[in-house]
Amino acid sequence: MPSKKLSKLEQGRLAWDPVGLLAGVDEAGRGPLAGPVVAAAVILDDSKRIRGLADSKVLTPLQRDKLYDQIREKALCCAVGEASVEEIDTLNIFHATMLAMKRAVEGLRLKPAKVLVDGNRLPKIDVLAEAIVGGDAKIKSISAASILAKVHRDRLCKALDEEFPHYGFAAHKGYGTPEHLEALRVHGACRHHRKFFGPVAATFMTPDGETIELKVS
């Protein structure tokens, strides 16, 4: 049976933390070759339990979709932030991810007393924050944020698939699968691709549909 101290640690609270609302933050889409990076921030309502919260990566798409709806319905508040492909290309993926997290936190209707972020780095925000490695599997609010970010981004990729069906975005969500790499070889890259990511960097499609070669140093 876990001790009272361990229970509080699992909730993301320490003895010296300020009293107030606790927000979990996580991202989705750092690794893909296309599409924005997405972050979510969630403040759960302790009086409205959501069963089955876990790291989004261990859940099925159906489980994520059901939990997404419950989180949107039962959380005290939640927000999603994005950093565009253009911002990823300009800032690099790390800084773009921090920007998406910052936007998610700033988008919350209620200001938290503390923010818990999955990983080992923190965005620049005006709230007390703590980075927790593996937090998406340990802290319920981070789990909820991971689910929101994942589902939101997956739905964006389905919309991209309707615009550019020959890449298969709905299936691989922008990741560098063999099918995606073959589509890049045949069609070149489109405006939704991150043009400085390795497999994409060799080719990039101009707005009028012409494929040009990029020199990569």
N, C-alpha and C positions, 0 to 999 in steps of 0.2 A: 504494500500500500504506500503510495507516494506521500512524502512529508508535506506539511503546509508550505514550507519554504520552496520545495521543488515545484509544487503546484503554481505558486506565484511566478517562479522563473519560467515555467512553461507558458504562462499567460503573457510573458514579456514584461513583467513588472519587477522592479527591485525596490528594496526598502527605502532608498533615498529618492525615488522618482516622485515628481509632482503628482498630486491628485488630479484626475481629469480623464478626458477621453483618450483612448489609445487607437492609433491607426496603423494598419499593416500596409506595406507597399511591396509590389513585385512587378517584374517586367516580362514581356514576351516578344520574341523576335530579334534577338541580338545576332543570331547565327545565319539567318536566311540571306539569300542573294538578292531579294527583292522585297518591296513593301516597307512601310514605316516600322519603327520600333514603338511598342505600346507599353505603357505602364498603368497600373491601377492603384488606387488608395481606398481602403475600406475601414470604416469604423463600425464594428458590430454592435448589436443591441443585446446585452446580456440576458434580457428577458425574453428574447425570441431566438431559441436555439435552432441552429441549422445542422442537421445530421449529415455526416459524410464528407465534411470539409477535409481536403487533403491537397498535397502538391498536385497541381493540374496535370503533371506529366504521368502520374500513375492512374489517372482516371480515363474512362472511355469518353469519346465525344458525346454520347448520350448522357452520361453522368454529369459531364461539365455543363451541358446545356440546361439540365434540370437544376443544378446548383446555381448556375448563373441567374436563373429566374428567381430562385429563393433569396439569393444575396441581394438582388435589386429590390426585392419586396420587403425583406426583413431587416436589412442593415440600417443603422441610424442614418448613415449617408455614405456615398461612394462616388468616386470620380475616376475618369479615364483621361490620360494624357498621351499625346503622340509626338514623335519627332519624325519629320518627313524624310523621304529619300534624299532630298536636296540638303537637308540639315545633316543627315548622316554623312553624305559625301563631303560636306564642308567642314564639319566639326570632328569627324571620326565617330565610330559606333559607340565608344565608351562615353564621350561627352554628350552625344545625342541621347543615349539611354538616361544619363543623369538629368538631362533637360526634360525628357518625358516624365520622369519621376517627379521632378519639381512641379511640372504642370499638373500632374495628378493630385499632389498634395494641396496645391493652391486652388484646385478646383473643388475641394470639399466644402460643402455648405457650412459645416461646423469645424472650428479650428481645434485640432487635437492638442493635448498637453505633451504627448510624446509620439514619435513616429518610429516604427520598427521596419527596417528595410532588409529584404533578403539579400544575402551576399556579404561582401567585405568592404564595400565603399558606399559613401553617402552623398546624396545630392546636396547642393547648397540651398538650404531652406532655413526660414527663421523660426524653427521649432526644434526642441530637443529631439535628437534622433540617435538611434543605435543600429548598427549593422549586425545582422545575425546570419552566419553561414549556415545554410540548410534550413533557414527560417520557414520556407514554404512547407516543410514537413513537420515543423515544431510548433508554430504559432498560428492559431486559427485565423486571425485577421490577415496574416500574410498568405495563408492558403487561399482565403477568399479573394484576395487581390490577384493571386496567380491565376485563378480561374477566370475572373473578370477580364484580365488582360489577354489571356489565351483565347477565350471565346470571341472577344471583340476583334482581335487580330485575324482569327480564322474567318470571321464573317467579312472582314475587309478583303481577304484573299479571294473569297468566293465572288465578290464584286469585281475584283481585278480579272478573274477568270472569264467573266461575261464580256469584258472589254477586249481581252487578249486570250481567247480560248486555246490557241495553239501552244501555250506554255504549260498548261495544266496546273495553274495556281490553286485551284480548288482541291486538288489531290495532295500536292506536296507543300502547300503553304509558303512557297518561295525558297524552300531548302534545296540544297544542291544534290538532288537525287539524280540517278543516271538519266531518267526521262527528262528532267529539267535541263541537264547539261547538254543532252542531245538537241533539245529544242533551241537552246542558245547557239549551238553550232550551226543549226539549219537556218534559223531566223534572225540571228543576232539578238541584241538586247533591246528592250523597250524602255520607255521613260520611267517605268516603275522599278527598274533594276538599279541596284547600288553599283554604280559604274566603277568604283575603285576596289570592289571586292574581287579577289583573284580570278575566278572563272569568268567574271563579267568584264574585267578590265580590258580585254583584248578588243572587244567590239561594243559599240553603242549605237543605238538607232536614233537618228535625228527626228524632230517633230514631224517632218514630212514623210517619214517612213524609210529614209535612206540609211543604210548601215555604213558607218565609217570606222576606220581603224584608229585606235588610240595607242600612242606610244607610252609604254609603262617603264619608268626608270627603275 
